[in-house]
Amino acid sequence: MKKIFIIILALGTTMAANAGNPDRAGSAGASHILVNPWARSSGLGNSSMASVNGPEAMFLNVAGLAFVRKTELTFTNNQYLVGSGIKINALGFGQKVGESGALGISVSSMSFGEIPITEVDLPEGGIGTFSPVFTNIGLSYAKGFSNSIYGGITARLISEAIYNVKAQGIAFDAGIRYVTGEKDNIRFGIALRNVGPPMRYRGDGLSIDGTISTGSGNTTSLTVDQRADKFELPSMVNVGFAYDFIFSEKSKLTGNLQFTSNSFTRDQFGIGAEYSFNNRFILRGGYAYETNIGNEEETMTVYVGPSAGLTVQIPAGKNGTLFGFDYSYRLTNPFGGVHSLGVHIDI
């Protein structure tokens, strides 16, 4: 298992050296798997890959899943790009397995509402609607190899579908985390995400019914199937650092730094800070930067940088069970930002 992660580290370093190519922007597909559906980590501007724990870690760095205490369940609803009608629902589950392992399942579904069906002869519609749904389902396993080294792997099924066209594929994530310091307050991480074979759209929506002449005034009908071209997955490498400033047993500030090397668009830098009081009340803020992010004419992202969030956790029982509410907001241009509201239970 350790050899696998050494290979992953080498591949990730190689990808980081060759990624960040804005000339390839738009040439990859399945971009919905780049959207963080979780409230806590999105409030930090996606900068917490070295510190995120539990089910949310399956998005940024699956190695953090190994820190599940026993059982964790989280659900988040996202009002994505308010005004666009897009919604994202995400469910994550983590379960401790053995002394140092953990299994996780994550499900994320993006819906776009009802869209009118139009045809060449009926450009105004009036013949019904369709509802595109983009879904990804991940199965993860993470393990602590020692008191300092943790790693994990995710296999993710991807689906993009309307009523008569669908694309399906599979992607793999892998990540490692190194923990050090007198109080385990220094953490480094690297994660390789969205690596898999190309996807392709298929379905009746790519077929054309036509009529051809066979001579002597006779005709015959036929169906022509158009073959859609393949598209690559938006692979990336995350490299991060986190440091805990421990003021007392109840008060802690965590700083996060992260570099994201994208294969099909510009690289990003993220910074975030999280203050926790008694593990009951948590405030977060973050900023994600990429080249020309403030230039409306040249930017390649809808996000404009800042994000913020909070968590309130309530004890629920004598065994340390926590029930919590999470919220985050990410500023965008255009549209009215991204609101994420979630609940979680930690048993």
C-alpha positions as CSV (number, residue, x, y, z in Angstrom):
1,M,0.0,0.0,0.0
2,K,2.8,2.4,0.8
3,K,4.4,1.8,-2.6
4,I,1.2,2.9,-4.2
5,F,1.3,6.2,-2.5
6,I,4.9,6.7,-3.4
7,I,3.9,6.3,-7.0
8,I,1.0,8.7,-6.5
9,L,3.3,11.3,-5.1
10,A,5.6,11.0,-8.1
11,L,2.7,11.2,-10.6
12,G,1.3,14.2,-8.7
13,T,4.6,16.0,-8.8
14,T,4.9,15.3,-12.6
15,M,1.4,16.5,-13.3
16,A,2.0,19.7,-11.2
17,A,5.1,20.4,-13.3
18,N,3.1,20.2,-16.6
19,A,-0.3,21.5,-15.6
20,G,-1.8,25.0,-15.4
21,N,-2.4,25.3,-19.2
22,P,-5.0,28.0,-19.9
23,D,-4.9,27.2,-23.6
24,R,-6.6,23.9,-22.8
25,A,-9.5,25.5,-20.9
26,G,-12.8,24.2,-22.1
27,S,-11.4,21.1,-23.7
28,A,-12.2,18.9,-20.6
29,G,-15.6,17.8,-19.6
30,A,-17.4,16.6,-16.4
31,S,-16.5,20.0,-14.8
32,H,-19.2,19.5,-12.2
33,I,-16.8,17.3,-10.2
34,L,-14.7,20.4,-9.6
35,V,-17.5,22.1,-7.6
36,N,-17.1,21.7,-3.9
37,P,-20.5,20.8,-2.5
38,W,-19.5,20.9,1.2
39,A,-20.2,23.9,3.4
40,R,-17.2,23.7,5.8
41,S,-14.4,23.4,3.3
42,S,-15.9,25.8,0.8
43,G,-16.1,28.5,3.5
44,L,-12.3,28.3,3.5
45,G,-12.1,28.8,-0.2
46,N,-11.2,25.2,-0.8
47,S,-7.8,25.8,0.9
48,S,-8.1,23.1,3.6
49,M,-6.8,20.0,1.8
50,A,-4.2,19.5,4.5
51,S,-6.6,19.9,7.5
52,V,-10.0,18.8,6.3
53,N,-11.3,15.6,8.1
54,G,-14.3,13.3,7.8
55,P,-16.6,12.8,4.8
56,E,-15.7,16.3,3.4
57,A,-12.2,15.1,2.9
58,M,-13.3,12.9,0.1
59,F,-13.5,16.0,-2.1
60,L,-10.1,17.8,-1.4
61,N,-7.9,15.0,0.0
62,V,-9.3,11.6,0.9
63,A,-6.5,11.0,3.4
64,G,-8.5,13.1,5.9
65,L,-11.2,10.4,5.9
66,A,-8.9,8.4,8.2
67,F,-9.6,10.9,11.0
68,V,-13.2,9.8,11.4
69,R,-13.7,9.2,15.1
70,K,-16.4,6.5,14.7
71,T,-19.3,7.4,12.5
72,E,-20.0,10.7,10.6
73,L,-22.9,11.7,8.4
74,T,-23.2,15.0,6.6
75,F,-25.8,16.5,4.2
76,T,-25.4,19.8,2.3
77,N,-27.8,21.8,0.1
78,N,-26.2,24.3,-2.3
79,Q,-28.0,27.2,-4.0
80,Y,-25.4,27.4,-6.7
81,L,-25.0,30.7,-8.6
82,V,-28.2,32.2,-7.1
83,G,-30.4,33.3,-10.0
84,S,-29.4,30.5,-12.3
85,G,-31.8,27.9,-10.9
86,I,-29.0,25.3,-10.2
87,K,-29.1,23.3,-7.0
88,I,-26.6,20.8,-5.6
89,N,-27.4,18.2,-2.9
90,A,-24.5,16.2,-1.4
91,L,-24.5,13.4,1.1
92,G,-21.4,12.0,2.8
93,F,-20.9,9.1,5.2
94,G,-17.7,8.0,7.0
95,Q,-17.3,4.9,9.2
96,K,-14.2,3.8,11.2
97,V,-13.0,0.4,10.2
98,G,-10.5,-1.4,12.5
99,E,-7.9,0.6,14.5
100,S,-6.7,2.9,11.7
101,G,-8.9,2.6,8.7
102,A,-12.1,4.3,7.5
103,L,-14.6,3.7,4.7
104,G,-16.5,6.5,3.1
105,I,-19.4,7.1,0.6
106,S,-20.2,10.4,-1.0
107,V,-23.0,11.3,-3.4
108,S,-23.4,14.6,-5.1
109,S,-26.2,15.6,-7.5
110,M,-26.5,18.8,-9.5
111,S,-29.9,19.7,-11.0
112,F,-30.8,22.5,-13.4
113,G,-34.6,22.6,-13.1
114,E,-37.1,22.2,-15.9
115,I,-35.8,23.2,-19.4
116,P,-38.3,23.4,-22.4
117,I,-37.7,20.9,-25.2
118,T,-37.2,22.7,-28.6
119,E,-36.8,21.3,-32.1
120,V,-36.0,22.8,-35.5
121,D,-39.6,23.0,-36.4
122,L,-40.7,24.1,-32.9
123,P,-38.0,26.6,-31.7
124,E,-40.4,28.0,-29.1
125,G,-41.0,24.7,-27.4
126,G,-44.4,23.8,-26.1
127,I,-43.8,20.0,-26.3
128,G,-42.6,19.3,-22.8
129,T,-39.5,19.8,-20.7
130,F,-36.4,17.9,-19.6
131,S,-34.3,18.0,-16.5
132,P,-30.5,17.5,-16.8
133,V,-28.9,15.8,-13.8
134,F,-25.2,15.5,-13.2
135,T,-24.2,13.0,-10.5
136,N,-21.1,11.5,-9.0
137,I,-20.8,8.7,-6.5
138,G,-17.6,8.1,-4.6
139,L,-16.4,5.1,-2.6
140,S,-13.3,5.8,-0.5
141,Y,-10.9,4.0,1.8
142,A,-8.4,5.8,4.0
143,K,-5.8,4.5,6.5
144,G,-3.3,5.7,9.0
145,F,0.0,4.0,8.4
146,S,1.6,5.5,11.5
147,N,1.1,8.4,13.8
148,S,2.4,10.7,11.1
149,I,1.4,9.3,7.7
150,Y,-2.1,8.9,6.4
151,G,-3.4,8.0,2.9
152,G,-6.5,7.2,1.0
153,I,-8.0,6.3,-2.4
154,T,-11.4,7.1,-4.0
155,A,-13.2,5.5,-7.0
156,R,-15.8,7.8,-8.4
157,L,-18.6,7.1,-10.8
158,I,-19.6,10.0,-13.0
159,S,-22.9,10.6,-14.9
160,E,-24.2,13.5,-17.0
161,A,-27.6,12.9,-18.5
162,I,-30.7,14.5,-20.1
163,Y,-33.6,12.4,-21.3
164,N,-32.0,11.1,-24.5
165,V,-28.2,11.7,-24.2
166,K,-25.9,10.4,-21.4
167,A,-22.2,10.3,-20.6
168,Q,-20.8,8.0,-18.0
169,G,-17.3,7.4,-16.7
170,I,-15.1,6.6,-13.7
171,A,-12.4,8.7,-12.0
172,F,-9.9,8.0,-9.2
173,D,-8.5,10.2,-6.5
174,A,-5.7,9.5,-4.1
175,G,-4.1,11.6,-1.3
176,I,-1.6,11.5,1.5
177,R,-1.1,13.6,4.6
178,Y,1.9,14.0,6.9
179,V,1.3,15.2,10.5
180,T,4.1,16.5,12.7
181,G,4.8,19.0,15.5
182,E,4.8,18.7,19.3
183,K,1.0,18.7,19.4
184,D,0.4,17.3,15.9
185,N,-0.3,20.9,14.8
186,I,1.6,20.9,11.5
187,R,0.2,19.1,8.5
188,F,1.3,18.7,4.9
189,G,-0.8,17.1,2.1
190,I,-0.8,16.2,-1.6
191,A,-3.7,14.8,-3.5
192,L,-4.1,13.7,-7.1
193,R,-7.8,14.0,-8.3
194,N,-10.0,13.2,-11.2
195,V,-7.7,10.8,-13.0
196,G,-9.5,8.4,-15.4
197,P,-10.3,7.4,-19.0
198,P,-12.0,9.8,-21.4
199,M,-15.8,10.0,-21.4
200,R,-18.2,10.2,-24.4
201,Y,-21.9,11.2,-24.9
202,R,-24.2,8.5,-26.3
203,G,-27.9,8.2,-26.9
204,D,-30.9,8.7,-29.2
205,G,-30.4,12.5,-29.0
206,L,-27.4,12.1,-31.3
207,S,-29.4,10.3,-34.0
208,I,-31.0,11.8,-37.1
209,D,-34.0,10.4,-39.0
210,G,-33.9,11.2,-42.7
211,T,-35.4,10.2,-46.0
212,I,-33.4,9.4,-49.2
213,S,-34.5,8.8,-52.8
214,T,-33.9,5.3,-54.2
215,G,-34.8,6.3,-57.7
216,S,-38.1,6.1,-59.8
217,G,-39.8,8.4,-57.3
218,N,-39.3,5.9,-54.4
219,T,-37.9,6.9,-51.0
220,T,-36.7,5.1,-47.9
221,S,-36.2,6.3,-44.4
222,L,-33.0,5.7,-42.3
223,T,-31.5,6.7,-39.0
224,V,-28.0,8.1,-38.8
225,D,-26.1,7.8,-35.5
226,Q,-23.7,10.6,-34.9
227,R,-20.6,9.7,-32.8
228,A,-19.7,12.3,-30.2
229,D,-16.0,12.9,-29.7
230,K,-14.4,11.9,-26.4
231,F,-13.5,14.4,-23.7
232,E,-10.9,14.3,-20.9
233,L,-11.6,14.5,-17.2
234,P,-10.4,17.7,-15.4
235,S,-7.5,16.2,-13.5
236,M,-5.6,18.2,-11.0
237,V,-3.1,18.1,-8.1
238,N,-3.6,19.7,-4.7
239,V,-0.7,20.6,-2.4
240,G,-1.4,22.1,1.0
241,F,-0.1,23.1,4.4
242,A,-1.9,23.7,7.7
243,Y,-0.8,25.0,11.1
244,D,-2.7,25.1,14.3
245,F,-2.2,28.1,16.6
246,I,-3.3,26.6,20.0
247,F,-4.2,29.3,22.4
248,S,-5.8,27.1,25.1
249,E,-7.6,23.8,25.4
250,K,-10.8,25.5,24.1
251,S,-9.4,28.0,21.6
252,K,-7.6,27.3,18.4
253,L,-6.8,29.0,15.1
254,T,-5.9,27.0,12.0
255,G,-4.2,28.6,9.0
256,N,-4.4,26.9,5.6
257,L,-2.4,27.4,2.4
258,Q,-3.0,25.5,-0.8
259,F,-1.8,25.3,-4.4
260,T,-4.0,23.7,-7.1
261,S,-2.4,22.7,-10.3
262,N,-5.1,22.3,-13.0
263,S,-4.5,20.4,-16.2
264,F,-7.1,22.3,-18.2
265,T,-7.2,25.8,-16.8
266,R,-5.2,28.2,-14.7
267,D,-3.5,27.2,-11.5
268,Q,-5.0,28.5,-8.2
269,F,-3.7,29.6,-4.8
270,G,-5.9,29.4,-1.7
271,I,-5.5,30.8,1.8
272,G,-7.9,30.3,4.7
273,A,-8.3,30.6,8.4
274,E,-10.6,28.8,10.9
275,Y,-11.1,29.8,14.5
276,S,-12.7,27.2,16.8
277,F,-13.9,27.9,20.3
278,N,-14.5,24.8,22.4
279,N,-15.2,22.9,19.2
280,R,-18.7,24.3,19.5
281,F,-18.5,27.5,17.5
282,I,-16.3,27.8,14.4
283,L,-15.7,30.8,12.1
284,R,-14.1,30.5,8.7
285,G,-12.8,32.7,5.9
286,G,-10.8,32.2,2.8
287,Y,-9.6,33.6,-0.5
288,A,-8.9,31.7,-3.8
289,Y,-6.7,33.5,-6.4
290,E,-5.8,32.8,-10.0
291,T,-4.4,35.0,-12.7
292,N,-6.8,37.8,-13.9
293,I,-9.4,36.8,-11.3
294,G,-10.4,40.4,-10.9
295,N,-10.5,41.2,-14.6
296,E,-14.1,40.6,-16.0
297,E,-12.9,40.3,-19.5
298,E,-10.1,37.8,-19.0
299,T,-11.1,35.8,-15.9
300,M,-11.7,32.1,-16.4
301,T,-13.7,31.5,-13.2
302,V,-17.1,32.6,-12.0
303,Y,-15.7,33.0,-8.5
304,V,-14.2,36.3,-7.5
305,G,-12.1,35.1,-4.5
306,P,-13.6,35.6,-1.1
307,S,-15.6,33.1,0.9
308,A,-16.8,32.8,4.5
309,G,-18.7,30.4,6.7
310,L,-19.5,29.2,10.2
311,T,-20.4,26.0,12.2
312,V,-22.4,25.6,15.3
313,Q,-22.2,22.2,17.1
314,I,-24.4,21.0,19.9
315,P,-23.6,18.0,22.2
316,A,-26.2,15.2,21.8
317,G,-25.5,12.6,24.5
318,K,-22.9,11.5,27.0
319,N,-20.7,9.6,24.5
320,G,-19.4,12.8,22.8
321,T,-21.9,12.8,19.9
322,L,-22.1,16.2,18.2
323,F,-24.9,17.6,16.0
324,G,-23.9,20.5,13.9
325,F,-25.1,23.2,11.4
326,D,-22.8,24.5,8.7
327,Y,-23.1,27.5,6.4
328,S,-20.9,29.1,3.8
329,Y,-21.0,31.7,1.1
330,R,-18.8,32.2,-1.9
331,L,-18.9,35.4,-3.9
332,T,-19.4,35.2,-7.6
333,N,-19.7,37.4,-10.7
334,P,-22.1,37.2,-12.3
335,F,-25.1,35.7,-10.3
336,G,-25.7,36.0,-6.6
337,G,-23.0,33.8,-5.2
338,V,-23.2,30.3,-3.7
339,H,-25.1,29.6,-0.5
340,S,-24.3,26.2,1.2
341,L,-26.3,25.0,4.1
342,G,-25.6,21.7,5.8
343,V,-26.1,19.5,8.8
344,H,-23.8,16.9,10.2
345,I,-23.7,14.4,13.0
346,D,-20.5,13.0,14.6
347,I,-21.0,9.9,16.7
